[in-house]
């Protein structure tokens, strides 16, 4: 059974940091591109970061320079380091794994940025 499980969300003040984890089971993580998305209440799901199987990374302008995606294939985990968090980063964060044939989603983890 394939599972992607996000963790690491929580409540943080503006300017703070969090590190999210996406732990995979049932798949060979190394051959998957992993993307992080987020969805705030009443808004569409937004792409946040990508790391390919060859460890190329990409980010939208809204998080570039603040968020860093990385992967540890031995631990079957992908990380999203988030720094200088803003109120508008508040959302449920999801990880997605895709290898061109299969597409998997986690259940999400809540990130709340509030003073």
C-alpha positions, 0 to 999 in steps of 0.5 A: 500500500502506497502512503505519503504522510506529511508531518511537521505542521503547526502554529508559528509566529510571522518570521518564524520557521518550520520544517515539513516532512513527507514520508513515503512507504510502498514506493521507490521514492528515488524515482519520483518527483515530489511536489509540495502544494498548499491550500488556504481556505476558500482558495485553489490549491497552489504549487509550492515546490518541486524536487525531481528524481535528479534533485533539481528544484523549482519554486514559485516566486511567492516562496523563492528564497524562503522555502527549500525542498530537499530529499533523503531517499535512504530515509524515503523522506522529502523535506520542506524547510520554510523560513521567514513565514508570513501570514499568507503562508497559512494553509494545509500543505500537501505532498505529491509524488509522481513518476510519470505513471503513478500519482500519489497524495498525502493527507496534508498538514496544517501550517498556521502563521499567526501572532 
